[in-house]
Amino acid sequence: MRKSKLLVFLMAVILCVVSVTAAFAKVPPLDEDETDAMEQMVCELLQKEGYKTDYWKDVRSIDIHYAEDYYHMHIETRNGSHYGADINTKGVIQYLVSYSGIGGRVIENPDLDKNTMKKINDKVNSYLKEVNPSLARRIGKLKVRESMTDGDTVYVEVVDSKKKVYFELKIEPTVQIICYSQMK
């Protein structure tokens, strides 16, 4: 009997905390259809980057938290991979990350060949045109700030000259986004 009263009390406290958190958040609460659409959008975007995030068969859990002016999403797949995304109230992705991590020997201010820079520019521009077309028109020239080499795998950090976007990319035969952030 005591355990059930304690459980009821704890459930009431959790409900109050969730209600208070949602009340202080400035973003509007999402209904089930909006949540599903947002989750599927992020999963599809990650799939286009080559990650196994099929909404119906690969995803174990998705949590959405309300922040002051955006929604934060955390995705865990059945194989244990983790991803994150921040989406503003208009549905625009401002941050996307694969928590797989990057590493290796660091090379500051690397000088990459023209072909690799073209691949990087094409990838960044096509990604921004899909997720935030207005931002794609406002960014400056892309510059590779740092590169890391881990065996045959090369990772690069890319920023634009107007400091509007930041990317971490994995360079292989194709360019894969590890992290994207819209800088303020």
WOQUI-V934224 format. One record per residue. N is the residue number from 1. RES is the residue in one letter. PHI is phi in whole degrees, -180 to 180 (none if undefined). OMEGA is omega in radians with two decimals (* if undefined). D_CENTER is the distance of its C-alpha to the mean C-alpha in whole Angstrom. Layout:
n=N res=RES phi=PHI omega=OMEGA d_center=D_CENTER
n=N res=RES phi=PHI omega=OMEGA d_center=D_CENTER
This chain:
n=1 res=M phi=none omega=-3.14 d_center=45
n=2 res=R phi=-64 omega=-3.13 d_center=44
n=3 res=K phi=-65 omega=-3.13 d_center=41
n=4 res=S phi=-69 omega=3.08 d_center=40
n=5 res=K phi=-66 omega=3.10 d_center=41
n=6 res=L phi=-63 omega=3.11 d_center=38
n=7 res=L phi=-63 omega=3.11 d_center=36
n=8 res=V phi=-63 omega=3.12 d_center=36
n=9 res=F phi=-62 omega=3.13 d_center=36
n=10 res=L phi=-63 omega=3.10 d_center=33
n=11 res=M phi=-63 omega=3.11 d_center=31
n=12 res=A phi=-64 omega=3.11 d_center=33
n=13 res=V phi=-64 omega=3.13 d_center=31
n=14 res=I phi=-62 omega=3.12 d_center=28
n=15 res=L phi=-60 omega=3.11 d_center=28
n=16 res=C phi=-64 omega=-3.14 d_center=29
n=17 res=V phi=-63 omega=3.12 d_center=26
n=18 res=V phi=-63 omega=3.14 d_center=24
n=19 res=S phi=-65 omega=-3.14 d_center=26
n=20 res=V phi=-66 omega=3.13 d_center=26
n=21 res=T phi=-60 omega=3.13 d_center=23
n=22 res=A phi=-66 omega=-3.13 d_center=22
n=23 res=A phi=-68 omega=-3.12 d_center=25
n=24 res=F phi=-84 omega=3.11 d_center=24
n=25 res=A phi=-71 omega=-3.14 d_center=21
n=26 res=K phi=-87 omega=3.13 d_center=21
n=27 res=V phi=-77 omega=-3.14 d_center=19
n=28 res=P phi=-71 omega=3.09 d_center=21
n=29 res=P phi=-64 omega=3.14 d_center=20
n=30 res=L phi=-97 omega=3.01 d_center=19
n=31 res=D phi=-86 omega=-3.04 d_center=22
n=32 res=E phi=-62 omega=-3.14 d_center=21
n=33 res=D phi=-66 omega=3.12 d_center=21
n=34 res=E phi=-65 omega=3.11 d_center=18
n=35 res=T phi=-62 omega=3.13 d_center=16
n=36 res=D phi=-60 omega=-3.13 d_center=17
n=37 res=A phi=-64 omega=3.14 d_center=16
n=38 res=M phi=-66 omega=3.13 d_center=12
n=39 res=E phi=-63 omega=-3.14 d_center=12
n=40 res=Q phi=-65 omega=3.13 d_center=13
n=41 res=M phi=-60 omega=-3.12 d_center=12
n=42 res=V phi=-67 omega=3.11 d_center=8
n=43 res=C phi=-61 omega=3.12 d_center=10
n=44 res=E phi=-66 omega=3.11 d_center=12
n=45 res=L phi=-64 omega=3.09 d_center=9
n=46 res=L phi=-66 omega=3.10 d_center=8
n=47 res=Q phi=-61 omega=3.12 d_center=12
n=48 res=K phi=-62 omega=3.10 d_center=13
n=49 res=E phi=-87 omega=3.09 d_center=11
n=50 res=G phi=99 omega=3.12 d_center=14
n=51 res=Y phi=-87 omega=3.13 d_center=12
n=52 res=K phi=-85 omega=-3.11 d_center=14
n=53 res=T phi=-131 omega=3.07 d_center=13
n=54 res=D phi=-61 omega=-3.03 d_center=16
n=55 res=Y phi=-56 omega=-3.03 d_center=16
n=56 res=W phi=-94 omega=-3.07 d_center=19
n=57 res=K phi=-122 omega=-3.07 d_center=20
n=58 res=D phi=-102 omega=-3.00 d_center=17
n=59 res=V phi=-86 omega=3.08 d_center=15
n=60 res=R phi=-90 omega=-3.13 d_center=17
n=61 res=S phi=-152 omega=3.05 d_center=15
n=62 res=I phi=-135 omega=3.09 d_center=13
n=63 res=D phi=-116 omega=3.05 d_center=13
n=64 res=I phi=-118 omega=3.12 d_center=13
n=65 res=H phi=-115 omega=3.13 d_center=14
n=66 res=Y phi=-90 omega=3.06 d_center=15
n=67 res=A phi=-105 omega=-3.06 d_center=15
n=68 res=E phi=-64 omega=-3.10 d_center=18
n=69 res=D phi=-136 omega=3.08 d_center=16
n=70 res=Y phi=-160 omega=3.06 d_center=13
n=71 res=Y phi=-104 omega=3.07 d_center=11
n=72 res=H phi=-108 omega=-3.11 d_center=9
n=73 res=M phi=-116 omega=3.05 d_center=8
n=74 res=H phi=-123 omega=-3.10 d_center=9
n=75 res=I phi=-118 omega=3.02 d_center=10
n=76 res=E phi=-122 omega=3.14 d_center=13
n=77 res=T phi=-96 omega=-3.13 d_center=14
n=78 res=R phi=-64 omega=3.13 d_center=18
n=79 res=N phi=-89 omega=3.05 d_center=18
n=80 res=G phi=92 omega=3.09 d_center=16
n=81 res=S phi=-77 omega=-3.12 d_center=13
n=82 res=H phi=-126 omega=3.14 d_center=10
n=83 res=Y phi=-138 omega=3.11 d_center=6
n=84 res=G phi=-137 omega=3.10 d_center=4
n=85 res=A phi=-154 omega=2.99 d_center=3
n=86 res=D phi=-117 omega=-3.09 d_center=6
n=87 res=I phi=-126 omega=3.13 d_center=9
n=88 res=N phi=-79 omega=-3.05 d_center=12
n=89 res=T phi=-68 omega=3.10 d_center=16
n=90 res=K phi=-92 omega=3.12 d_center=16
n=91 res=G phi=86 omega=-3.13 d_center=13
n=92 res=V phi=-93 omega=3.14 d_center=11
n=93 res=I phi=-78 omega=-3.14 d_center=8
n=94 res=Q phi=-105 omega=-3.10 d_center=8
n=95 res=Y phi=-154 omega=3.11 d_center=4
n=96 res=L phi=-146 omega=-3.09 d_center=1
n=97 res=V phi=-147 omega=2.91 d_center=4
n=98 res=S phi=-103 omega=-3.10 d_center=7
n=99 res=Y phi=-82 omega=3.13 d_center=9
n=100 res=S phi=-71 omega=3.09 d_center=12
n=101 res=G phi=83 omega=3.08 d_center=13
n=102 res=I phi=-129 omega=3.14 d_center=15
n=103 res=G phi=-172 omega=3.13 d_center=19
n=104 res=G phi=128 omega=3.14 d_center=22
n=105 res=R phi=-79 omega=-3.05 d_center=25
n=106 res=V phi=-87 omega=3.03 d_center=23
n=107 res=I phi=-125 omega=-3.14 d_center=25
n=108 res=E phi=-83 omega=-3.12 d_center=25
n=109 res=N phi=47 omega=-3.11 d_center=25
n=110 res=P phi=-71 omega=3.10 d_center=25
n=111 res=D phi=-108 omega=-3.11 d_center=27
n=112 res=L phi=-90 omega=3.14 d_center=26
n=113 res=D phi=-68 omega=-3.08 d_center=28
n=114 res=K phi=-61 omega=-3.13 d_center=28
n=115 res=N phi=-64 omega=3.13 d_center=27
n=116 res=T phi=-66 omega=3.12 d_center=23
n=117 res=M phi=-64 omega=3.09 d_center=23
n=118 res=K phi=-65 omega=3.09 d_center=23
n=119 res=K phi=-60 omega=3.14 d_center=21
n=120 res=I phi=-64 omega=3.12 d_center=18
n=121 res=N phi=-60 omega=-3.14 d_center=19
n=122 res=D phi=-62 omega=-3.12 d_center=19
n=123 res=K phi=-64 omega=-3.13 d_center=16
n=124 res=V phi=-63 omega=-3.12 d_center=14
n=125 res=N phi=-65 omega=-3.14 d_center=17
n=126 res=S phi=-68 omega=3.11 d_center=16
n=127 res=Y phi=-65 omega=-3.12 d_center=12
n=128 res=L phi=-66 omega=3.10 d_center=13
n=129 res=K phi=-63 omega=3.13 d_center=16
n=130 res=E phi=-80 omega=-3.02 d_center=14
n=131 res=V phi=-93 omega=-3.11 d_center=11
n=132 res=N phi=-157 omega=-3.07 d_center=13
n=133 res=P phi=-59 omega=-3.14 d_center=17
n=134 res=S phi=-67 omega=3.09 d_center=19
n=135 res=L phi=-70 omega=-3.14 d_center=16
n=136 res=A phi=-59 omega=-3.14 d_center=17
n=137 res=R phi=-81 omega=-3.04 d_center=21
n=138 res=R phi=-101 omega=-3.09 d_center=20
n=139 res=I phi=-77 omega=3.10 d_center=19
n=140 res=G phi=-92 omega=-3.14 d_center=21
n=141 res=K phi=-67 omega=-3.12 d_center=22
n=142 res=L phi=-80 omega=3.13 d_center=20
n=143 res=K phi=-135 omega=3.06 d_center=21
n=144 res=V phi=-83 omega=-3.08 d_center=20
n=145 res=R phi=-83 omega=-3.06 d_center=20
n=146 res=E phi=-154 omega=3.05 d_center=20
n=147 res=S phi=-132 omega=3.11 d_center=20
n=148 res=M phi=-131 omega=3.14 d_center=21
n=149 res=T phi=-118 omega=3.10 d_center=23
n=150 res=D phi=-129 omega=-3.04 d_center=23
n=151 res=G phi=69 omega=3.12 d_center=26
n=152 res=D phi=-87 omega=-3.09 d_center=25
n=153 res=T phi=-90 omega=3.13 d_center=21
n=154 res=V phi=-118 omega=3.07 d_center=20
n=155 res=Y phi=-115 omega=3.10 d_center=17
n=156 res=V phi=-133 omega=2.97 d_center=17
n=157 res=E phi=-105 omega=-3.07 d_center=15
n=158 res=V phi=-124 omega=3.01 d_center=16
n=159 res=V phi=-130 omega=3.07 d_center=16
n=160 res=D phi=-101 omega=-3.05 d_center=18
n=161 res=S phi=-65 omega=3.12 d_center=22
n=162 res=K phi=-94 omega=3.12 d_center=21
n=163 res=K phi=55 omega=3.12 d_center=18
n=164 res=K phi=-104 omega=-3.14 d_center=16
n=165 res=V phi=-138 omega=3.07 d_center=13
n=166 res=Y phi=-135 omega=3.11 d_center=12
n=167 res=F phi=-132 omega=2.85 d_center=11
n=168 res=E phi=-114 omega=-3.06 d_center=11
n=169 res=L phi=-126 omega=3.02 d_center=13
n=170 res=K phi=-102 omega=-3.10 d_center=15
n=171 res=I phi=-100 omega=3.05 d_center=18
n=172 res=E phi=-137 omega=3.00 d_center=20
n=173 res=P phi=-57 omega=3.03 d_center=22
n=174 res=T phi=-123 omega=3.14 d_center=19
n=175 res=V phi=-95 omega=-3.12 d_center=16
n=176 res=Q phi=-121 omega=3.12 d_center=13
n=177 res=I phi=-81 omega=3.04 d_center=10
n=178 res=I phi=-95 omega=-3.13 d_center=8
n=179 res=C phi=-147 omega=3.02 d_center=6
n=180 res=Y phi=-131 omega=3.08 d_center=6
n=181 res=S phi=-142 omega=3.01 d_center=8
n=182 res=Q phi=-85 omega=-3.10 d_center=10
n=183 res=M phi=-89 omega=-3.09 d_center=13
n=184 res=K phi=-92 omega=* d_center=16
